[in-house]
Amino acid sequence: MPEFFSVLRSEIDKDRRPGRFLILGSASRDLIRQSTESLAGRMAYTDLTPFLLKEIAHVSSWSDLWLRGGFPESLLSENDSDSFDWRLNFIRTFMERDIPGLGLNIPVPVMERLWLLLAHYHGQTVNYQKLAAAADLSIPTLKKYLAVLEQTYMVRLLPPLEANLKKRLIKSPKLYLRDSGILHAFLEIETYDYLLANPVAGASWEGFVIENIIAQHDRWRPSFLRTSNGAEIDLVLERAGQRRVFECKLSKAPKPSRGFHELIDSLKPESAWVIAPVDESYEIGKGVFVCPPEQLNLK
């Protein structure tokens, strides 16, 4: 009903109260285009993420959120097995119905193979040539399919920081599956104990923490920083000349590398945080704090 938005515009103008209408359609390109053309100056966009840490404090633990991901039916399932089954069904439905519903003719086996491959690349910098060869796709086709997963909020391509630090910086983006539960479903990680023992645990923790931080800083520009000699900061947030930096460590006694501290000296951020599964926050260096995930409510 393309005429719907002109009717809605008239109704909005009769009574300009915020929040009268809630329009859902994050993955519909046509809906976004029509709403933008017809409701300019009358609407605001809100990205609805899966559950965040601050939203589940009274109903679930951060460990369950990390394992199961933030989709409501997955997180609130009675047990890990039911949660895992829901995610498998979600993935199948997304590939078989949601993607074709966007008018994209991507064969299900091709998308499934690519998505599984991306799960194994979670937390790594993107080498398009290597990834395209592994997926048996051309580089333009790979980028097209990646764009589909990115625009439907399944994948995040975190850009590298653009800064003049007199250091040789990595220029490729880092790739993450945005929901940790979907990542674990692809990697057949069904229980928390198995997650902790899995080689992907560190990268999974990194993606989980990064998604929560970015969601709480919606007006900040996210990026990461890595030099050619391996020094790295997992997440840099920038806004109006300010910088905040974050490092993710899956350790009860996290120890950032010397390269991390050197980069902090170069960036001179307003704050620096190491997010780790510790019991309480504490300072490990001048202006550098270790923080547990449930205390991520930084503003």
N, C-alpha and C positions, 0 to 999 in steps of 0.2 A: 504494500500500500504506500507508494511513494508520496501520495497526497497527504499522508498522515501528518507529516512534519509541519506543513503549512497550517493545518488545523490546530496542531499543538502550539505553534507559535502564537496564533491568535488568542488561544486560551491562556497562555502564559502572560501575554500583555494585558489581559483583563485583571490579573491579580499577581503582581510580581513578588511572590513569596518564595524564598529559596526552599527547595526540597519538596515541592508539591508533586513533582513527577520524577520517578526513578526509571531510567531506560537501561536495560541490560542488553549488551550486544558487543562485548569486547572483541570477539573473533570475527565479526561480520564487517567486511570491508565496505560493502554497499551501505550498511546502516551508518557506519561512521561518516562516510562521504555525504550521505543525505542529511544527517544531523548537522554536520559542519556547515553545509550550504544554507540550511534553513533556520538554524537556531543560533547564529553568530551573536555573541554578546549575551546570550540567554542561558548558557549551559556551562557546567564545569565537569571536567573528567576526573574520575577517581579509579585508580587501579585497585581491584579487589584481589589481594594475594590470598593464598592458602593461609591457615592459621599461623600467627606469629607467636613467639615466646610470651610476650606480654599479655596475649589474649587467652592463653590456656593455663595460666598459673594456678587456678583453683579447680581445674578439672583433669589435668594431666601433668606429667613430668616432662622436662626438656628431653630426657632420654627417649621417651616414647615418641615425642614430636620428631626428634631426629631420626629414629628408626622408621616410623610409619609415614612421615611427611605430614603436611598440613591440610590435606583435603579432609573435610569433616567426617565423611563416612569411613575413611581409612583410620584417622586418629582415634575416633570414638568407638571403633569396633570392640567387641567383647574380648577378643584375644588376637594374638599376632597372626594366627592362621587366617582368620576371617579378614583381617586388614589386608594381608598379602593377596588374598583372592580378589578383594574389591579392586585393588590396584591393577592386577592383571586384566580384569574385565574392563577397567577404565581405559587402559592402554589400547586394548583391542577395539573398543568402541570409538576411541578417538581416531584411530587409523582407518577404520572401516566406514565411519559415518561423518565425523566432524570435519576431517580434511576434505572428503568429497563434497560436503555441504558448503565449503568455501569456494567450490567451483574448480578445485585443483585435482587433476587426474594423475595421482601418484600411486603406482601399484603398491598394494599393501606389503608384499614381501620386500620390496625395495626400501620402503620407509621403515619397516621393522628392522631390517639389517642395518640401516644407517643409524637408527636410534640406539640400537644395542652397541654399535661401534662408538657412538658418542658417549655412552655410559662408561666405556672403558677409557675414553679420553678425558673424562671429567677432571677438571682442575689443571689441565695441561694447556700450553700455548698451541694455537692452531697452525698446523702446517698443511695448507690446502692441497698441495700436490700429493703429499703422503696420505692424507685422509681420503682424497678422491680415489687414489689407486686402491686403497684398502676397501672402499665401498663400491668399487667398480663403476664409478661415475666420472663424467667429465667435470672439470673444475667449475664451469658455469652452472651445470646442473646441481652440483653439490652446494654451491652458494645459494641457489634458488631454494633448495630444500631446507637448508639451514635457516634461511629467511622465514620460511613458513613456520618452522618450529620456534623461532625467536618471536615472531609476531603473534603467535598463539600462546606465548608465555610458558613454553615448555623448556626452552633453552636460553641461556644468557651468554652473550659474547661480551666479556668485560674488556674494554679497550685499555691499551697501555697509556700511562701518564705521558702527557706532552710537557716536558720541562727541560730547561737548559741547565743541566747539572754538571756539565763538563765530564760526563761519563757516557760510555757507549751503552745505549738502552735497547732492550728487546722491543720490537715494533709490532709484533703479532698479538692479537687478542687472546685472552684465555677463555676456555669453554667450560660451562657448567650446565648440568641439568638443574633446573631451578627448584624442583621439589625433591627433597632427599628421599622421600618414600618411593617416588617413581624411579629414581636412580637405583635404590636397593631392590626394587622389583625386577628390573632388567638384569641385575647382577646376582639374582637369586639369594639375597640376604634376607632371611626371614625372622631372625631373632637378634636380640641385642648382644648376646654373648658372641654370636657368629660375626656380627658387625665389628666388634672390638678386635676380634682375631683376624679380620680380613685385611689384606694389604691396602685396600682402598679406603680404610677408615680415616686416615689423615686428610685425604682429599675430600672425602664426604663431609667431614667436620668443617673443613674450610668453606665449602659451598654452602652448607647449612648456616653457618655464622654470617657469611657475607650477605646472603639473602635477607636475613633478619635485620642486619644493620642498614642495608640499602633501603629496605621498606620503611624504616623509621626516619630516614633522611631523604624524603622524596624530592626536596628542592636542591639537594647536593649532587654534584657531578661525580660519579664513581669511576675509578680506574685502578690499575695495579702498577707496580713499579718493579722492574727486574733489570739488572745490569748484565752485561755480557760475561762478567766473571762470577755470576750466580747470586749476588746480593739481591734481596727481594723484600718488598712490602706487599702483603696480600691485598690490601685495600687502602686506597687513598680517596678521601672525600674532599671536594673543593666547592666553595661557595663564597662569592664576593671577596676574594682575596684571602679567605681562610682555608686552612687545611686540617683535616683530622686523619690519622693513620691507624690502621688496625693490622695486627698479626694474629693468626689462628694457630693454636698449638693444642694438640690432643695429648696433654700431659698434665699430671698433678703437680709437677714442678717444672713449668715451662722456662726455657732459657733461650731467648732470642739470640741469633747469631751476631757476631761482630759486624757483619755487613748491614744488618738491620739498624744497629745503632749508628753506623756511619751514614746511612741514608737519612736517618732522622736528623743528624747534624747538618746535612745538606739541605733538607726540605724545611727545617725549622717549623714544624706544625704547631697548632695551638694545643693539641693533645695527642697522646700516643697510647694505644691500648693493646694488650695481649689478651685475647679471649681464650680461656682454657677451662676445663672442668674442675676448677678449684672450689674450695668451700667459701671463701670470702675474698674481697678485693684487697690488694696490697701494692705498694710501690716497689719497683725493682731497680729504678734508676731515676735520675732527675726528670720529672714530667712523664715517666713511663709507668703505667699501672697494669697489673694483672687483674682480670675481671672474670667472674663466672658468667655463663650465658644468661642466667635468669636476671642479671643486673644490667642488661644491655639497653635499658631505657634511657639512652643518652639524647639530649636535645641541645 
